[in-house]
Amino acid sequence: MSTIASTALDRPLLRPADLGDLRLPNRVVMAPMTRARATGEGLVPNGMHTAYYGQRAGAGLIITEGTWVSERAIGFPHVPGVYSEEQIRGWRRVTDVVHALGGRIVLQLWHTGAASHPDHLGGARPAGPSAVDPRERSYTLGGPKATVTPREMTLAEIRDTVAEYGAASANARRAGFDGVEIHALGSFLIPQFLNPRLNRRRDAYGRDAAGRRRLLMEIVDAAAAWDGRRVGVRLSPHWTAERFTADERTLADYDALVAELCDHPVAYLHLRGPAPAAPGAAPGHDAFARYRPLFDGPLIANHGFDRESGNAVIEAGLADAVSYATHFVANPDLVARFALDRELAAGDPGTYYTGGAGGYVDYPASGWEDGIRR
């Protein structure tokens, strides 16, 4: 066996892994990234989506961009959905190509809740856990706009929303995905319910920390109609924004939430850690060390990792896989670059959300002339 192959096999990121019933040939996960390329009628995935995900099929697992579970979930322009037959057919073309190229792909399910804007909803006010403005910026076709005070969701609307997640998961299965991931991070619907500053309900979906996490648990159960464990959950306990803080009360609430996920059919926990201490600094391990013993399933670490720090967090036993976002933008062959010790290309943030092929499907794979770092 060659020196390069032996070295590659020794690297934790390049070893196979099981995440629930998802079998991965390596531990380099493509993190979900909103790229705003569904610019046609009906928010349908198009040929650019097929090329984009196909180019990155070497990932141990692809997690797609957040995808709308219904029309009332929408909160960002040109993001695809999974609630119509046309959308299902568009995603089927994506999964067929990824699978033909040997990849595995799950669909992330998204609802923006109170962080949406009437511009996305035909003039209607968004709905959230309570009538409290999250004080976010919503990106609309007319530019960024301040969020408004939402309607408080009725119990019937909450039940309908849970059912929409269940239907979206079933649609993902029809579209050929290998599983789904529940988007429960940032400032969107599920974190709004988890947040006592935004969730002031006095019913079973509020009142205390157990009530605030009820929506997420019901969504996980509704989405779990798969053969085996194929539903992941992505969380961001350290998220900070106008109404979100990573104080000790918040982290303790997430301790209980992560522990409770063990009682539900979760394939993996995808955990976004705090921002690195400085640009280019290696991510700390404390956040992953905190939650690792609370969850009895596989854990994906995320936020600021490179090849060396990704190998290190797996070697330390704090994660089973590591997800990469911006590195996958400009490096469709990221796994090969890690394996062959090649330099990584840098992406152009100016093209992240522009809607065209530029900066989306035109980043080349590395060639032999790019060489191997020594």
SELUMVO-945777 format. One record per residue: z, y, x of N, C-alpha, C in turn. Coordinates in pm, whole numbers, padded with zeros to 5 digits, always signed. Atoms other than C-alpha are relative to their C-alpha. Example, Ala and Ser with C-alpha at 12.3 -4.5 7.8 and 13.67 -1.06 7.14 Angstrom:
2
+00000-00119+00089+00780-00450+01230+00000+00120+00090-00006-00119-00082+00714-00106+01367+00073+00109-00077
//
This chain:
374
+00000-00120+00085+00000+00000+00000+00000+00124+00088+00012-00119-00082-00086+00346+00130+00129+00080+00001-00118-00085-00011+00174+00598+00242+00011+00091-00121-00004-00090+00116+00076+00835-00041+00050-00074-00123-00042+00075+00119+00117+00566-00308+00146-00036+00007-00140+00037-00014+00452+00450-00170+00090+00119-00025-00080-00120+00021+00585+00804-00161+00002+00039-00148+00007-00036+00141+00464+00872-00515+00089-00088-00085-00080+00092+00080+00632+00563-00654+00149+00023+00017-00142-00025-00025+00962+00672-00500+00051+00125-00068-00043-00126+00060+00968+01005-00684+00045-00023-00143-00050+00025+00137+01182+01006-00999-00096+00046-00109+00089-00050+00105+00929+01216-01195-00116-00095-00028+00117+00086+00016+00662+00950-01144+00035-00142-00038-00039+00132+00048+00862+00651-01260-00018-00008-00151+00012+00014+00146+00803+00513-01613+00135+00017-00067-00124-00019+00077+01059+00576-01887-00027-00031-00146+00005+00018+00145+01133+00495-02250+00081+00113-00064-00070-00098+00082+01224+00777-02490-00001-00053-00142+00003+00071+00127+01331+00590-02800-00105-00109+00007+00109+00097-00002+01023+00385-02885-00128+00059+00056+00112-00059-00071+00794+00614-02686+00006-00048+00145+00004+00053-00136+00693+00444-02360-00087+00089+00087+00067-00099-00084+00597+00689-02085-00030-00060+00137+00032+00049-00134+00414+00603-01761+00059+00088+00111-00068-00090-00094+00579+00902-01590+00091+00091-00080-00102-00082+00066+00854+01154-01667-00035+00149+00001+00048-00139+00002+00644+01472-01647-00050+00029-00141+00030-00026+00141+00641+01603-02005-00063+00139-00013+00059-00130+00031+00416+01881-02130+00078+00064-00113-00082-00068+00100+00641+02125-02315-00088+00069-00104+00077-00070+00103+00528+02284-02643-00020+00146+00037+00033-00139-00030+00353+02618-02596-00091+00056-00108+00087-00070+00094+00217+02852-02861-00115+00064+00079+00116-00054-00072-00139+02942-02751-00096+00074-00092+00072-00087+00094-00284+03100-03070-00151-00018+00006+00144+00026-00004-00627+02931-03066-00057-00050-00132+00052+00043+00130-00656+02826-03433-00050+00123-00076+00049-00129+00049-00869+03129-03513-00095-00011-00119+00091+00017+00112-01088+02979-03785+00072-00002-00133-00057+00007+00134-01032+02937-04157+00101-00115-00009-00094+00106+00034-00727+02742-04267+00090-00048+00113-00088+00037-00112-00543+02730-03930-00020-00146+00040+00038+00138-00032-00727+02409-03839-00019-00014+00151+00029+00025-00141-00719+02267-03483-00150-00020+00020+00144+00002-00023-01066+02300-03331-00035-00071+00130+00045+00069-00120-01270+02174-03039+00073+00044+00125-00076-00044-00117-01077+02388-02792+00134-00073+00009-00125+00077-00003-00753+02215-02895-00026-00141+00054+00031+00135-00045-00919+01878-02840-00019-00003+00151+00022-00006-00144-01035+01978-02491+00130+00030+00075-00124-00043-00067-00704+02146-02399+00098-00116+00016-00095+00110-00009-00484+01849-02483-00061-00120+00073+00064+00109-00073-00738+01597-02354+00006+00020+00149-00007-00030-00143-00743+01772-02016+00138-00033+00058-00138+00017-00046-00364+01723-01995+00057-00137-00039-00044+00132+00045-00351+01358-02107+00072-00079+00108-00075+00067-00105-00207+01257-01769+00149+00021-00008-00145-00019+00019+00133+01389-01880+00063-00129-00052-00069+00115+00056+00388+01120-01948+00011+00010-00150-00002-00027+00144+00417+01279-02293-00044+00143-00020+00037-00135+00044+00244+01579-02451+00078+00030-00127-00059-00053+00123+00447+01778-02702-00085+00121-00039+00092-00107+00037+00209+02002-02894+00074+00131-00026-00051-00128+00049+00255+02365-02979+00070-00019-00134-00061+00002+00131+00483+02430-03274-00105+00014-00108+00104+00013+00102+00286+02352-03591+00064+00018-00138-00061-00035+00129+00350+02486-03942+00012-00120-00092-00021+00110+00096+00500+02240-04190-00048+00037-00139+00050-00046+00131+00381+02453-04484-00047+00144+00016+00047-00139-00006+00220+02788-04565+00117+00097+00008-00111-00095-00003+00560+02949-04616+00081-00009+00129-00064+00009-00131+00667+02841-04267-00062+00094+00102+00080-00074-00098+00407+03067-04100+00072+00127+00046-00061-00120-00055+00529+03340-03868-00063+00049+00128+00070-00040-00123+00271+03386-03590-00148-00020-00026+00143+00016+00028-00107+03441-03596-00063-00117+00075+00090+00097-00063-00358+03165-03522+00071-00125+00054-00070+00125-00034-00107+02879-03495-00039-00105-00103+00045+00101+00098-00229+02553-03655+00113-00055-00084-00095+00068+00087-00060+02374-03940-00029-00148-00005+00021+00144+00022-00028+02012-04049+00027-00032-00147-00029+00017+00143-00007+02056-04428-00127-00017-00084+00123+00016+00077-00376+02033-04529-00082-00116+00055+00085+00110-00045-00634+01757-04510-00090+00043+00116+00084-00050-00109-00856+01974-04288+00078+00004+00131-00083-00003-00120-00570+02025-04045+00027-00141+00053-00023+00139-00042-00494+01652-04038-00123-00054+00071+00123+00047-00065-00858+01578-03957-00019+00065+00137+00011-00067-00129-00856+01840-03681+00093-00059+00103-00095+00062-00093-00545+01690-03525-00041-00142+00036+00043+00137-00029-00695+01341-03554-00101-00002+00115+00094-00007-00112-00974+01447-03320+00075+00019+00132-00081-00020-00121-00711+01565-03072+00066-00130+00044-00072+00121-00039-00505+01246-03081-00094-00111+00044+00096+00104-00042-00813+01022-03059-00041+00020+00146+00041-00027-00138-00920+01194-02736+00115-00025+00097-00115+00022-00089-00571+01195-02583+00025-00149+00020-00023+00144-00012-00529+00825-02659-00113-00069+00077+00112+00059-00073-00877+00741-02529+00014+00023+00150-00021-00032-00141-00773+00903-02201+00134-00054+00052-00122+00066-00045-00451+00700-02185+00128+00077-00022-00118-00083+00019-00209+00968-02305+00082-00035-00123-00089+00010+00114+00076+00990-02552+00029+00142-00047-00012-00136+00052+00124+01290-02783+00083+00000-00127-00079-00020+00122+00382+01403-03040-00022+00142-00049+00024-00129+00065+00354+01693-03283+00132+00072-00023-00121-00076+00027+00617+01965-03287-00011+00070-00136-00002-00054+00137+00713+02077-03641+00083+00128-00002-00057-00135-00015+00794+02448-03686+00006+00072-00134-00017-00090+00115+00925+02687-03952+00073+00123+00053-00062-00119-00057+01004+03050-03864+00110+00059-00086-00107-00051+00083+01228+03125-04162+00003+00152-00005-00019-00144+00010+01370+03479-04160-00066+00078+00112+00067-00069-00110+01193+03558-03830-00148+00023-00027+00138-00030+00040+00860+03574-04015-00006+00144-00052+00020-00137+00049+00721+03889-04178-00088-00008-00123+00087+00003+00119+00559+03972-04515-00148-00005+00033+00142+00005-00037+00227+04016-04330-00051-00142+00012+00041+00140-00013+00221+03639-04272+00005-00075-00134-00034+00073+00122+00324+03551-04627-00058+00066-00124+00064-00063+00115+00088+03745-04851+00083+00110-00063-00084-00109+00049+00338+04030-04884+00138-00043-00045-00131+00049+00045+00633+03808-04985+00103+00015+00112-00107-00003-00100+00967+03845-04812+00027-00140+00054-00041+00130-00052+01058+03561-04576+00135-00042-00059-00128+00053+00045+01349+03338-04670+00077-00057+00118-00087+00052-00105+01644+03243-04451+00130-00050-00059-00125+00054+00052+01994+03102-04478+00077+00100-00084-00068-00107+00073+02136+03437-04594-00084+00126+00009+00074-00127+00002+02014+03789-04668+00047+00087+00116-00039-00071-00122+02072+03902-04308-00123+00012+00089+00116-00023-00086+01799+04059-04094+00029-00058+00139-00024+00054-00133+01767+03858-03769-00028+00099+00112+00030-00106-00096+01649+04178-03595-00087-00052+00115+00097+00050-00096+01358+04010-03423-00129+00081-00011+00135-00055+00008+00998+04117-03358-00093-00111-00041+00097+00099+00046+00734+03929-03553-00139+00044+00044+00135-00033-00046+00387+03917-03396-00099-00026-00112+00093+00007+00112+00130+03990-03666-00139+00043+00048+00135-00045-00035-00244+04060-03668-00004+00152+00020-00009-00145-00018-00143+04427-03685+00091+00041+00114-00090-00028-00113+00078+04401-03377+00143-00040-00031-00140+00037+00022+00452+04338-03333+00066+00091-00105-00069-00076+00104+00661+04443-03632+00143-00050-00012-00140+00038+00019+01033+04444-03698+00014-00091-00121-00028+00086+00114+01163+04170-03921+00071+00080-00110-00062-00064+00116+01297+04256-04266+00119-00085-00044-00109+00080+00057+01603+04147-04459-00059-00109-00088+00062+00109+00075+01509+03802-04593+00071-00027-00132-00068+00056+00117+01583+03638-04923+00090-00115+00045-00081+00119-00026+01865+03385-04920-00065-00119-00070+00062+00118+00057+01714+03042-04974+00089-00062-00107-00074+00072+00103+01815+02871-05295+00015-00145+00043-00016+00143-00029+01935+02512-05291-00130-00075-00025+00128+00064+00029+01605+02412-05448-00099+00025+00113+00090-00030-00112+01414+02590-05168+00038-00080+00125-00043+00080-00115+01623+02411-04906-00047-00144-00017+00047+00137+00025+01545+02074-05067-00151-00009+00019+00146+00000-00016+01176+02167-05080-00039+00007+00148+00030-00013-00143+01181+02265-04713+00023-00131+00072-00025+00132-00060+01337+01933-04611-00115-00094-00035+00112+00086+00042+01066+01758-04813-00128+00038+00073+00119-00042-00075+00798+01967-04637+00001-00056+00142-00009+00063-00132+00924+01845-04300-00033-00149-00009+00032+00141+00018+00910+01489-04430-00149-00022-00019+00144+00012+00023+00554+01539-04554-00079+00030+00127+00069-00034-00124+00451+01704-04226+00010-00114+00100-00014+00116-00089+00590+01408-04030-00093-00112-00042+00093+00102+00050+00395+01169-04253-00145+00038+00031+00135-00045-00034+00083+01381-04200-00029-00019+00149+00017+00022-00144+00138+01364-03823-00031-00146+00029+00027+00143-00019+00144+00986-03847-00144-00032-00042+00139+00019+00044-00183+00992-04046-00099+00056+00101+00088-00063-00098-00330+01218-03779-00001-00073+00133+00005+00081-00120-00259+00956-03514+00100+00034+00108-00100-00034-00101+00037+01111-03335+00093-00118+00026-00094+00105-00038+00289+00892-03155+00141+00030-00047-00131-00040+00049+00583+01078-03305-00002+00149-00030-00013-00144+00025+00712+01426-03390+00125+00051+00072-00118-00068-00052+00954+01676-03244+00039+00111-00095-00050-00105+00088+01172+01901-03460+00029+00124+00084-00020-00129-00067+01154+02263-03341+00129+00060-00053-00131-00053+00042+01520+02372-03354+00054+00092+00108-00045-00089-00106+01532+02636-03084-00045+00142-00028+00038-00139+00014+01496+03010-03043+00071+00067-00116-00057-00081+00108+01551+03244-03336-00056-00037-00136+00074+00038+00119+01376+03044-03607+00086-00074-00101-00072+00043+00119+01473+02863-03927+00124-00084+00031-00115+00088-00020+01695+02582-03801+00110+00069+00080-00108-00074-00067+01882+02793-03542+00062+00110-00087-00060-00097+00092+01927+03056-03813+00109-00066-00084-00102+00071+00077+02112+02798-04021+00120-00036+00088-00109+00037-00089+02319+02698-03716+00086+00120+00039-00061-00122-00052+02416+03061-03644+00091+00065-00104-00090-00060+00100+02729+03194-03823-00025+00150-00023+00032-00142+00021+02602+03552-03777-00111+00017-00103+00111-00005+00094+02295+03471-03987+00024-00088-00123-00029+00092+00110+02426+03188-04207+00140+00032-00054-00127-00038+00063+02696+03330-04434+00019-00068-00134-00007+00074+00125+02655+03076-04710+00141-00059-00018-00129+00062+00033+02960+02935-04889-00020-00135-00064+00027+00130+00061+02789+02617-05010-00006-00107+00108+00001+00114-00092+02723+02281-04841-00084+00024+00123+00085-00030-00115+02469+02440-04600+00055+00117+00081-00066-00106-00074+02715+02697-04468+00149-00032+00009-00146+00019+00013+03090+02744-04494+00068-00033+00133-00060+00036-00128+03167+02577-04159-00111-00058+00089+00101+00047-00096+02991+02437-03851-00068-00127-00049+00061+00123+00051+02937+02098-04016-00103+00031-00108+00097-00039+00102+02767+02265-04311-00123+00067+00059+00113-00072-00060+02553+02485-04088-00098-00096+00067+00094+00095-00064+02408+02180-03910-00055-00104-00098+00046+00098+00099+02344+01988-04232-00152+00003-00016+00145-00009+00019+01988+02121-04268-00073-00079+00109+00067+00071-00108+01887+01988-03926+00013-00151-00018-00018+00144+00014+02035+01645-03993-00086-00055-00115+00084+00045+00111+01855+01619-04328-00148+00000+00039+00139-00005-00045+01527+01723-04165-00030-00118+00092+00020+00115-00089+01567+01459-03892-00018-00127-00083+00009+00121+00082+01626+01191-04153-00128-00003-00082+00123-00005+00081+01334+01310-04368-00123-00029+00085+00116+00017-00088+01100+01303-04067-00008-00138+00063-00016+00123-00078+01206+00956-03949-00072-00122-00055+00070+00114+00059+00966+00738-04150-00108-00053+00096+00087+00057-00102+00814+00582-03835+00048-00140+00032-00045+00129-00050+00826+00237-03683+00080+00025+00128-00085-00027-00115+01121+00272-03448+00038+00147+00009-00048-00136-00023+01266+00592-03302-00112+00082+00063+00112-00081-00046+00988+00849-03272+00014+00146-00043-00027-00139+00038+01154+01177-03378+00090+00061+00106-00080-00073-00097+01272+01410-03103+00052+00130-00060-00059-00127+00044+01483+01726-03142+00009+00092+00121-00009-00098-00108+01452+02038-02928+00101+00108-00036-00108-00095+00021+01759+02263-02897+00006+00101+00113-00018-00104-00102+01843+02586-02711+00137+00064-00017-00135-00058+00016+02223+02639-02706+00017+00132+00073-00020-00119-00084+02187+02910-02439-00093+00115-00038+00090-00107+00043+01936+03121-02634+00079+00128-00026-00063-00128+00028+02028+03491-02638-00104+00096-00057+00085-00100+00065+01878+03759-02863+00093+00091-00079-00081-00097+00073+01995+04034-03098+00115-00066-00075-00102+00067+00081+02182+03792-03326+00046-00134+00060-00032+00129-00061+02215+03499-03084+00072+00022+00133-00074-00007-00125+02472+03461-02807+00039-00142+00043-00041+00130-00053+02567+03172-02581+00148+00005+00038-00144-00005-00027+02941+03230-02610+00061-00139-00018-00063+00131+00002+03193+02949-02600+00005-00059-00141+00002+00051+00138+03208+02923-02980-00135-00065-00030+00134+00056+00023+02831+02869-02992-00017-00132+00074+00017+00122-00078+02838+02611-02714+00084-00113-00057-00083+00104+00062+03125+02425-02882-00064-00053-00128+00071+00046+00120+02928+02415-03209-00115-00094+00039+00108+00088-00045+02636+02265-03017+00054-00131+00057-00061+00127-00042+02871+02009-02861+00008-00096-00118-00017+00084+00118+02948+01880-03210-00136-00040-00057+00134+00030+00052+02581+01901-03316-00064-00113+00081+00062+00102-00085+02459+01698-03017+00067-00135-00022-00070+00126+00025+02727+01436-03076-00040-00060-00134+00037+00052+00132+02632+01409-03444-00142-00055-00002+00136+00053-00005+02266+01353-03357+00000-00148+00035-00008+00142-00034+02377+01015-03221+00005-00089-00124-00010+00077+00124+02432+00906-03582-00130+00002-00080+00129-00013+00069+02069+00979-03675-00110-00060+00088+00105+00072-00074+01739+00812-03572-00081+00093+00092+00061-00095-00092+01661+01046-03281-00052-00075+00123+00060+00067-00116+01423+00927-03007+00046+00064+00130-00042-00070-00122+01525+01194-02755+00051+00137-00038-00045-00138+00009+01699+01528-02711-00074+00080+00106+00076-00088-00090+01483+01802-02558+00080+00129+00012-00099-00107-00015+01724+02059-02416-00053+00111+00090+00037-00118-00080+01625+02408-02302+00127+00058+00059-00117-00053-00067+01876+02521-02043-00004+00151+00011+00001-00145-00023+01975+02876-01950-00104+00039+00102+00097-00047-00097+01738+03089-01750+00055-00016+00141-00046+00005-00140+01754+03035-01372+00064+00132+00041-00078-00117-00040+01985+03278-01193-00088+00113+00051+00092-00101-00052+01690+03460-01032-00140-00058-00002+00137+00053-00002+01310+03434-01034-00021-00092+00120+00025+00097-00106+01212+03127-00837+00119-00086+00036-00118+00080-00030+01568+02993-00823-00005-00132-00075-00005+00130+00067+01628+02628-00907+00093+00007-00120-00089+00000+00116+01775+02570-01254+00133-00066+00033-00130+00063-00017+02145+02491-01263+00009-00129-00081-00019+00129+00067+02271+02151-01378+00111+00002-00104-00121+00002+00083+02580+02261-01572-00031-00025-00147+00030+00017+00143+02414+02283-01915-00034-00144-00032+00040+00138+00024+02264+01936-01885+00118-00095+00023-00120+00081-00023+02588+01794-01743+00095+00009-00120-00088-00016+00116+02771+01933-02048-00043-00090-00116+00048+00070+00119+02549+01770-02311-00037-00146+00027+00040+00137-00030+02447+01453-02129+00098-00105-00053-00091+00104+00050+02767+01257-02210+00020+00001-00151-00021-00010+00144+02764+01374-02573-00111-00069-00080+00114+00059+00069+02424+01223-02657-00031-00134+00064+00015+00135-00056+02371+00851-02618-00146-00045+00014+00141+00033-00016+01990+00866-02605-00061+00073+00117+00069-00067-00111+01728+00996-02360+00002+00152-00015-00005-00145-00002+01735+01362-02258-00115+00054+00085+00103-00072-00074+01445+01587-02154+00057+00137+00038-00046-00131-00047+01547+01887-01940-00117+00097+00006+00105-00102+00005+01353+02214-01967+00055+00134+00043-00018-00142-00028+01340+02570-01835+00012+00026+00149+00002-00048-00136+01237+02679-01490-00013-00105+00108+00007+00105-00099+01186+02345-01319-00133+00000+00074+00120+00033-00074+00937+02272-01043+00009-00147+00039+00000+00142-00034+00861+01939-00880+00133-00042+00063-00120+00039-00072+01162+01936-00646+00124+00002-00091-00117-00008+00087+01419+02052-00902-00009-00101-00114+00016+00104+00102+01271+01815-01162+00042-00136+00052-00044+00126-00060+01312+01520-00929+00152-00003+00015-00143-00004-00026+01666+01636-00850+00083-00021-00126-00081+00014+00122+01789+01660-01211-00007-00143-00053+00009+00141+00039+01660+01308-01283+00082-00086+00095-00074+00077-00100+01803+01171-00959+00151+00012-00021-00143-00021+00027+02142+01322-01054+00048-00071-00126-00038+00071+00122+02136+01120-01377+00024+00090-00119-00026-00095+00108+02141+01431-01596-00115+00012-00098+00116-00002+00090+01796+01387-01752-00083-00124+00026+00092+00113-00011+01545+01111-01816-00143+00046+00025+00132-00058-00021+01241+01340-01804+00016+00150+00007-00003-00146-00013+01156+01705-01737-00127+00054-00063+00119-00059+00063+00922+01924-01943-00038+00130+00070+00059-00115-00069+00694+02190-01798-00093+00072-00097+00087-00080+00086+00524+02475-01984-00104+00072+00084+00099-00082-00071+00360+02739-01762-00072-00078+00109+00070+00080-00102+00284+02486-01487-00117-00078-00061+00109+00074+00064+00072+02291-01738-00112+00092-00046+00106-00092+00041-00119+02604-01842-00113-00001+00101+00103-00016-00103-00302+02641-01511-00027-00127+00079+00014+00125-00075-00268+02283-01386-00014-00117-00098+00016+00109+00096-00417+02039-01637+00030-00137+00061-00028+00125-00071-00374+01765-01374+00135+00008+00072-00129-00025-00064-00010+01855-01304+00061-00126+00060-00059+00124-00051+00101+01493-01264-00068-00040+00131+00071+00034-00123-00169+01428-01005+00038+00094+00113-00040-00095-00105-00076+01744-00817+00139-00032+00052-00132+00042-00044+00287+01633-00809-00010-00126+00089+00011+00127-00072+00187+01284-00693-00064+00018+00138+00075-00018-00124-00051+01410-00421+00051+00118+00082-00062-00109-00076+00173+01698-00309-00095+00117+00020+00095-00110-00008-00088+01961-00388+00059+00129-00054-00046-00130+00047-00035+02330-00440-00031+00016-00149+00022-00028+00141-00004+02451-00800-00073+00133-00016+00068-00124+00035-00237+02713-00946+00090+00084-00089-00076-00092+00085-00093+03018-01121-00083+00037-00122+00068-00039+00123-00179+03102-01482-00009+00152-00014+00018-00142+00029-00286+03439-01619+00066+00032-00134-00069-00029+00127-00031+03561-01879-00082+00086-00095+00081-00084+00085-00288+03808-02007-00092-00078-00093+00087+00084+00085-00486+03517-02158+00078-00102-00082-00079+00103+00069-00197+03319-02307-00030-00006-00150+00012-00005+00146-00260+03434-02666-00128+00069-00047+00118-00081+00031-00609+03586-02659-00100-00066-00093+00083+00064+00101-00779+03328-02878-00128-00063+00048+00125+00057-00048-01075+03231-02661+00020-00113+00098-00006+00110-00096-01163+02961-02410+00059+00045+00133-00050-00050-00127-01071+03184-02115+00150-00011+00011-00143+00019-00020-00731+03097-01975+00059-00112-00084-00048+00108+00086-00711+02799-02209-00058-00134+00046+00063+00127-00036-00963+02525-02125-00084+00010+00127+00087-00017-00116-01124+02665-01810+00073-00010+00134-00068+00024-00126-00855+02589-01550-00047-00135+00056+00052+00126-00054-01000+02324-01314+00110-00091+00052-00084+00094-00071-00837+02010-01189-00019+00020+00149+00012-00014-00145-00768+02007-00817-00099-00102+00055+00094+00090-00066-01026+01850-00588+00049-00038+00137-00041+00045-00132-01007+01676-00258+00004+00117+00100+00004-00112-00093-01095+02003-00084+00126+00085-00007-00126-00074+00009-00765+02146-00209+00104-00054+00096-00086+00055-00105-00594+01915+00037+00137-00040-00047-00138+00045+00022-00244+01778+00062+00092+00082+00087-00094-00079-00078+00047+01993+00169+00070-00089+00101-00068+00075-00106+00211+01881+00492+00134+00067+00031
//
